Each structure stands twice: as C-alpha cells, then as structure tokens.
Amino acid sequence: MKADKDIFFDVESKPVIICSVSFDNGLNLVKQMRCAVERFLDTADGKRMIIETNNDFNWGDALLKIPDKFWNDFGIEINSVQVVEDSLHLDHDEVLCKR
C-alpha cells in the first residue's frame, strides 16, 4: 500500500499509533479505524475475541488482534504502536525559516 501521509494518533495519551493512510483526506481516520474494527468484530474471530475479552474489546486489543487485511481494506496500515510518557504534536506544515 502506498501511503499518502503518516498520522500520529493518541489513544488515552499513552500508546501512540503510527499509521499510514491512503484514502481521501476528507475521510476521518478514527471513523475509518472504527469501521475496520466493526467489520472484524462481525467475523467468527472477532466474536471469539469479544468473548475472550469479556465484552471489553478495546483499542489495545484491536491493534494487537486485528489482522492487517482489515485495516488495509479501509486504507490504513498500522506501522507501529509505541508507548510514550509524553507526546508532542507539531504542525507538519509550519514554516520554520524566517522570511
């Protein structure tokens, strides 16, 4: 999958999900991720995961248990998940040189 851009997405400020997206910028990343999760949870494996997590399937479970194909079908490629103490968000398009 060719990525258009990388996006840093915080989940409760500890894990940071680094993913690439290849869908129209007008689409919402979180909405796309929720759709991928919903599609997975409708499968036999997804229903088994719901039982195994006692109906507490969360983002951590989703990132560890959902196969890449479900993410890829929604234009998402999970590159890594990192746990950080603090995160800093910078504007990618901020001009740093003086004019």
N, C-alpha and C positions, 0 to 999 in steps of 0.2 A: 504494500500500500504506500503510495506517495503522499506524504503529509504536507498540508498547506502551511501549518504553523504548529508550534508547541504551546501547550497551555498548562499552567500550574494551577491545580485545583485543590483547595484546602478542604479537608473533612475534619471538623472539630479541631482545627488548628494544630493537631499533632502529625498525622500522616499527610504527606503531600503526594498527590498523584501526578505523575508527569506523563502526559499522553500526547499523541499526535492526532490531529483531526483532518479529515479530507472531505468535509461536507461544506455546504454553503455557509458563509459566515453569518447569515441571517438566522441559522438554526441555533438553538440553545443547547450548549454542551450538557448541562445537567439533565435537561429533558431527554436528550438522546441517550444518555447513560441510564436513566430510569427506564426507557423503552427497552434497552438491551437486557436489563435486569428482569423486567417483566416477562419478556419473551423467554429468557432462560428459566424463570420460575414456573412457566407453563409446561415445561418438559418433565419427563419422568425423573431425570437427575435433579432438576430444580425442586420438584415436590419432595424428593428424598432429602434434599438439603434443608428444606423448611422443617421437616420432621426432626432431622439431626440437630438443628439449632433451636428446637423447641419454639418455633414460630418467632425467632429472634434473628432472622437472616438480615445482616446489616452490610454497610459498605465494605467493612473489612472482609467479611465472608465473600461478598461479590467479587472483590479484587483478587482473592485467593482461589476461589472455586469456579468462577465462570470462565469457560474456555474462550480463547481469543476470537474464535469464529463469531460469537455473539456480539462482541464489541465491534469487530470488523464489519459486520453486516450493517452497523449504524455509523460507519465512517470513523471509528475510534480505534486507536492502537495504544494499549497501555504499555508505556516504555519502562516505567519503574514506579515503585512505591517506596518512599523514604520517610522515615520517622525523624522529625526535626524538633528541636526545642523551641525555636523561634523561626518565623519566616518573614521575609521582606519581599514585598511586591514592588517591582519597578515598572514604569511605563516604557514599554519596548520602543515606542516612537518618540520618546523625549529627546529633544535636540540638546546635546551636551556641549557643543562648541559655541563660543561667543561669536556673535555676528557683528 
